[in-house]
């Protein structure tokens, strides 16, 4: 390994982690690498997002969900690692861990089979490192950080910038407000938008029942859209939760963005996460809508503020990270 065209195995570990994986894979392919993926068991959405870029060669388990205590992870970790060892193939120069417990188990299996590890810190981290970074940094050849604030997390870390990837299409304004809160959804936010009087709304509800919103005139409502990025590219304003979608909207497509962190998600109930959400909003030039202001008037105010604010541009960190990986693990000659 390590000669000729580098072979890179990328963990698409669900949600925003899968978005990072796809963004990096696009740039790795441009840089001349061969790319394949490991996805979580049963995650059809992640598989659909990355299979256009390379084969999915393994499906491995997560052992801990956001908000769960460490004890649950310790109890499940041995079984998850055993299954990852059986399923993650050898023969790859590098394995890219994009976060979550899924990345941890798969990365350990890949390292035991001879791959070198590249660990990417999560977009949402500003005050403390993620579990994935803490556990994998000591065995990583490259530690990729997405913000300057993350330098404190690893002495060996390299700030590459947020992983954005190629635009799916040039941005344009089709006059609608896109509202989305990821897989879990955010009922209180959706109710506030419904009461705000906003028209021409496109709403992705995730796991929240879409029925209460389907009869609102001028609204398009659905649970999931695998081409959400195309809706981001066409929206006038994007209202979303604390995560990759906010960065994608503001930095990749220069869309006026409202960041509304979701306290209905257990992971967000830690005060540090709420502080990090506020930091992200400032970083990307988004209007911040805290939980106590999620009312019809609060939504109207935040949308007005977003329309009056210029999102802050970002260089695509996926380009730099892809170049680092190819330079480190490809044929120098």
FIVOTI-418634 format. One record per residue (C-alpha): x, y, z; residue in one letter. Coordinates in steps of 0.1 Angstrom, whole numbers, padded with zeros to 4 digits, always signed. Layout:
% FIVOTI-418634
XYZa/...
END
This chain:
% FIVOTI-418634
+0000+0000+0000x/+0010+0037-0003x/+0022+0035-0039x/+0004+0046-0071x/-0032+0058-0069x/-0042+0058-0032x/-0071+0036-0021x/-0092+0055+0005x/-0120+0040+0025x/-0144+0067+0039x/-0169+0063+0067x/-0202+0078+0059x/-0215+0077+0094x/-0249+0092+0090x/-0265+0127+0090x/-0239+0155+0086x/-0211+0129+0089x/-0223+0114+0056x/-0224+0149+0041x/-0187+0153+0051x/-0179+0119+0036x/-0195+0128+0002x/-0179+0162+0001x/-0144+0147+0007x/-0150+0118-0017x/-0158+0143-0045x/-0125+0160-0040x/-0105+0128-0035x/-0118+0116-0069x/-0107+0149-0085x/-0073+0145-0069x/-0069+0110-0084x/-0077+0087-0054x/-0098+0055-0055x/-0127+0058-0030x/-0150+0033-0013x/-0173+0036+0017x/-0184+0021+0050x/-0219+0030+0061x/-0240+0023+0092x/-0261-0008+0093x/-0296+0000+0080x/-0288+0035+0069x/-0303+0035+0034x/-0301+0073+0032x/-0263+0074+0037x/-0259+0046+0012x/-0279+0065-0014x/-0258+0097-0009x/-0224+0080-0014x/-0230+0052-0038x/-0229+0076-0068x/-0193+0083-0058x/-0179+0048-0051x/-0189+0013-0039x/-0202+0006-0004x/-0180-0022+0008x/-0191-0026+0044x/-0221-0019+0066x/-0211-0018+0103x/-0229-0009+0136x/-0229+0021+0157x/-0226+0015+0194x/-0237+0048+0209x/-0262+0075+0198x/-0260+0112+0206x/-0272+0119+0241x/-0266+0083+0254x/-0244+0078+0284x/-0209+0064+0281x/-0219+0032+0299x/-0241+0021+0271x/-0213+0026+0247x/-0188+0006+0267x/-0213-0023+0269x/-0220-0023+0232x/-0185-0014+0219x/-0169-0049+0220x/-0197-0064+0198x/-0196-0035+0174x/-0158-0038+0170x/-0161-0076+0165x/-0186-0070+0137x/-0165-0042+0122x/-0135-0065+0122x/-0154-0091+0102x/-0168-0066+0077x/-0143-0038+0071x/-0119-0050+0043x/-0082-0046+0043x/-0061-0034+0014x/-0067+0004+0018x/-0040+0030+0022x/-0062+0053+0044x/-0094+0052+0063x/-0113+0084+0069x/-0133+0087+0101x/-0160+0114+0098x/-0173+0111+0133x/-0198+0092+0156x/-0193+0058+0173x/-0198+0042+0139x/-0165+0058+0127x/-0147+0047+0159x/-0154+0010+0155x/-0148+0010+0118x/-0116+0030+0121x/-0101+0006+0147x/-0110-0024+0125x/-0093-0007+0095x/-0062+0002+0115x/-0058-0034+0126x/-0060-0044+0089x/-0032-0020+0079x/-0049+0012+0069x/-0037+0046+0082x/-0063+0067+0099x/-0075+0102+0090x/-0099+0117+0116x/-0122+0146+0108x/-0135+0167+0136x/-0172+0175+0135x/-0185+0208+0122x/-0205+0214+0154x/-0176+0213+0178x/-0161+0246+0191x/-0156+0241+0229x/-0146+0205+0233x/-0136+0176+0210x/-0159+0149+0200x/-0156+0113+0212x/-0144+0103+0178x/-0115+0128+0179x/-0106+0119+0215x/-0104+0082+0208x/-0089+0082+0173x/-0065+0112+0174x/-0037+0091+0191x/-0037+0066+0162x/-0044+0091+0134x/-0019+0100+0107x/-0039+0132+0099x/-0062+0150+0122x/-0084+0174+0101x/-0100+0203+0118x/-0128+0224+0103x/-0125+0256+0123x/-0096+0276+0138x/-0113+0272+0172x/-0106+0234+0171x/-0068+0238+0172x/-0070+0234+0210x/-0084+0199+0205x/-0052+0184+0190x/-0016+0195+0189x/-0012+0176+0156x/-0044+0189+0140x/-0044+0207+0107x/-0072+0233+0100x/-0085+0226+0065x/-0118+0245+0067x/-0153+0232+0065x/-0159+0202+0042x/-0183+0216+0016x/-0178+0197-0017x/-0190+0207-0051x/-0222+0226-0056x/-0249+0204-0070x/-0261+0233-0091x/-0255+0271-0092x/-0276+0288-0065x/-0307+0307-0075x/-0337+0322-0057x/-0371+0306-0064x/-0388+0325-0036x/-0395+0299-0010x/-0384+0295+0026x/-0368+0261+0033x/-0374+0247+0068x/-0357+0216+0080x/-0344+0202+0112x/-0327+0170+0102x/-0337+0134+0109x/-0354+0141+0143x/-0373+0172+0132x/-0383+0201+0156x/-0420+0202+0162x/-0420+0235+0181x/-0401+0252+0153x/-0425+0238+0127x/-0455+0250+0147x/-0440+0285+0151x/-0434+0287+0113x/-0469+0276+0107x/-0482+0304+0129x/-0459+0330+0115x/-0478+0338+0083x/-0449+0328+0061x/-0461+0317+0027x/-0444+0296+0001x/-0427+0273+0026x/-0410+0240+0018x/-0409+0219+0050x/-0390+0187+0057x/-0403+0172+0089x/-0381+0142+0094x/-0396+0120+0121x/-0422+0146+0130x/-0457+0138+0117x/-0462+0160+0086x/-0500+0158+0087x/-0506+0190+0107x/-0488+0211+0081x/-0499+0195+0049x/-0531+0216+0045x/-0514+0249+0048x/-0519+0269+0016x/-0487+0274-0004x/-0467+0249+0016x/-0449+0218+0003x/-0444+0193+0031x/-0426+0159+0032x/-0407+0138+0057x/-0374+0134+0038x/-0360+0145+0004x/-0327+0128-0007x/-0320+0158-0028x/-0323+0184+0000x/-0292+0201-0012x/-0310+0211-0044x/-0337+0227-0023x/-0310+0246-0004x/-0296+0259-0037x/-0330+0272-0048x/-0343+0287-0015x/-0346+0323-0006x/-0339+0316+0031x/-0330+0284+0049x/-0343+0278+0085x/-0325+0249+0100x/-0310+0233+0132x/-0275+0232+0145x/-0255+0211+0121x/-0241+0207+0086x/-0271+0220+0068x/-0266+0255+0082x/-0230+0255+0071x/-0239+0242+0037x/-0266+0268+0032x/-0246+0298+0044x/-0211+0288+0032x/-0216+0266+0002x/-0246+0284-0014x/-0245+0318+0003x/-0281+0316+0014x/-0296+0338+0042x/-0297+0313+0070x/-0315+0310+0104x/-0299+0286+0129x/-0324+0273+0154x/-0309+0247+0178x/-0333+0220+0188x/-0337+0213+0225x/-0361+0184+0217x/-0329+0165+0207x/-0313+0151+0239x/-0278+0159+0227x/-0287+0196+0225x/-0297+0199+0262x/-0261+0202+0272x/-0254+0240+0277x/-0222+0236+0258x/-0240+0225+0227x/-0262+0256+0229x/-0232+0278+0232x/-0215+0261+0203x/-0247+0266+0182x/-0245+0303+0189x/-0208+0303+0179x/-0216+0286+0147x/-0242+0311+0138x/-0217+0339+0143x/-0191+0321+0124x/-0212+0315+0093x/-0232+0348+0094x/-0265+0332+0102x/-0294+0347+0123x/-0296+0328+0156x/-0330+0317+0169x/-0327+0304+0205x/-0353+0280+0219x/-0370+0306+0241x/-0377+0328+0210x/-0392+0300+0189x/-0425+0317+0184x/-0443+0330+0153x/-0429+0365+0160x/-0394+0351+0167x/-0394+0333+0134x/-0405+0364+0115x/-0377+0384+0132x/-0351+0358+0125x/-0360+0355+0088x/-0359+0393+0085x/-0325+0394+0102x/-0312+0366+0079x/-0323+0385+0048x/-0304+0416+0060x/-0272+0396+0068x/-0246+0386+0043x/-0235+0349+0049x/-0197+0345+0053x/-0179+0328+0026x/-0157+0297+0033x/-0131+0279+0013x/-0139+0243+0007x/-0118+0224+0032x/-0125+0191+0014x/-0101+0203-0014x/-0072+0208+0010x/-0078+0176+0029x/-0080+0156-0003x/-0047+0170-0014x/-0031+0161+0020x/-0044+0125+0018x/-0032+0120-0018x/+0002+0136-0010x/+0006+0114+0022x/-0006+0081+0009x/-0001+0083-0029x/+0029+0076-0050x/+0054+0105-0045x/+0069+0098-0079x/
END
